[in-house]
Amino acid sequence: MNAKTGCRFSGRKVTNTIAVMRTAKTYAVIGGTSGMGLGLAQRLVERGDRVLIGGRNSERLEAAARQLGPLASIRSVDIEDRASLAGFFAGEEDLAGLFTPGTTYRTASFRDADAQTAESPFRAKFWGQYWAVHTALPHFAKNAAIVLMSGAASVRPIGNPAYSACNAAIEGLARALAVELKPLRVNCLSPGPIDSNLWRNRDASIREPVFESWRTIALTGEVGTVEDAADAALFLLDNGNMNGSTLYSDGGYTLR
Ligand SMILES: NC(=O)c1ccc[n+]([C@@H]2O[C@H](COP(=O)([O-])OP(=O)(O)OC[C@H]3O[C@@H](n4cnc5c(N)ncnc54)[C@H](OP(=O)(O)O)[C@@H]3O)[C@@H](O)[C@H]2O)c1
């Protein structure tokens, strides 16, 4: 303390600090009522941004709205239905970003899958995200960021070949869209196993052996958390030098 000036930082020039207020932005998350989508929405409202979250189930939408608070708005959407996507984005302007983990598909081995099952990942997850981005285009701010969702099966298949190929296709889509849609940025989040509701909603007799085998494969010895994946998605939304990239949030799972 400087006895003469009463200033704690004696000998330094003291300037007034001007608090710089960040303008709140609006982000859309399709699949924002659970798991990684809800995790990202939570991060966004915590820092003062607004989120528009979508999903199919109205009770889950309302529960997420209660959890996220007044910065969140909810709208019903089915990513497989282009009319529903149009309704979801209607009236939105200057969206700063979009994250699209919302999808439901079936998987089976190459030999066992009937046509409906084999084609389901592409129908739901690939074309769902393709048309979600297409529908959102007029609603984006000039420098908006898009984060697509794939999965580490793209590079480390564990069976379910149509699902693995679908994830690889989504990673290719992110690269191609980054080229065509500039200055929008388009990246892809490719998680390894994540302990989300996708797994928690399955019977423990199915989930636990799978998690145990993943723990032996991941270099971290852990199944990833929703928070890990949400942080990775937030990084892709925020970092202005990330474009056309796929980020593997997988504890090194893809390396073994
Ligand atoms: N968890 C993992 O281990 C893991 C690993 C790699 C990749 N992934 C990918 O991550 C995504 C799933 O995320 P998550 O694990 O966080 O799942 P989650 O907890 O089950 O959440 C899925 C969210 O998507 C919504 N949704 C489902 N189908 C939808 C549709 N047709 N249209 C719009 N919204 C829909 C769900 O709400 P409603 O059901 O109410 O619509 C929910 O909000 C999938 O693309 C999956 O392939 C997951």
The ligand as a Gaussian input file, in Angstrom:
#p B3LYP/6-31G(d) Opt

LIG

0 1
 N      -22.744000     -41.524000     -26.731000
 C      -21.780000     -42.077000     -27.438000
 O      -21.050000     -42.983000     -26.973000
 C      -21.522000     -41.578000     -28.830000
 C      -20.283000     -41.859000     -29.427000
 C      -20.052000     -41.398000     -30.729000
 C      -21.026000     -40.691000     -31.395000
 N      -22.220000     -40.447000     -30.789000
 C      -23.235000     -39.702000     -31.541000
 O      -23.806000     -38.700000     -30.693000
 C      -25.180000     -38.494000     -31.077000
 C      -26.090000     -38.726000     -29.883000
 O      -25.714000     -37.886000     -28.823000
 P      -25.781000     -38.389000     -27.302000
 O      -24.930000     -39.594000     -27.167000
 O      -25.508000     -37.207000     -26.440000
 O      -27.296000     -38.936000     -27.210000
 P      -28.541000     -38.726000     -26.224000
 O      -28.135000     -38.399000     -24.825000
 O      -29.369000     -39.942000     -26.446000
 O      -29.304000     -37.436000     -26.836000
 C      -29.875000     -37.477000     -28.112000
 C      -30.645000     -36.190000     -28.340000
 O      -31.086000     -36.150000     -29.705000
 C      -32.508000     -35.986000     -29.735000
 N      -32.994000     -36.687000     -30.928000
 C      -33.021000     -38.021000     -31.159000
 N      -33.531000     -38.260000     -32.380000
 C      -33.841000     -37.057000     -32.925000
 C      -34.417000     -36.649000     -34.159000
 N      -34.790000     -37.547000     -35.098000
 N      -34.595000     -35.340000     -34.397000
 C      -34.228000     -34.415000     -33.456000
 N      -33.684000     -34.735000     -32.274000
 C      -33.501000     -36.055000     -32.009000
 C      -32.988000     -36.553000     -28.409000
 O      -34.258000     -36.048000     -28.007000
 P      -35.648000     -36.750000     -28.512000
 O      -35.443000     -38.240000     -28.399000
 O      -36.687000     -36.194000     -27.607000
 O      -35.838000     -36.314000     -29.932000
 C      -31.888000     -36.040000     -27.485000
 O      -32.075000     -34.675000     -27.201000
 C      -25.443000     -39.490000     -32.214000
 O      -25.187000     -38.862000     -33.437000
 C      -24.407000     -40.573000     -31.945000
 O      -24.124000     -41.346000     -33.105000
 C      -22.497000     -40.869000     -29.525000

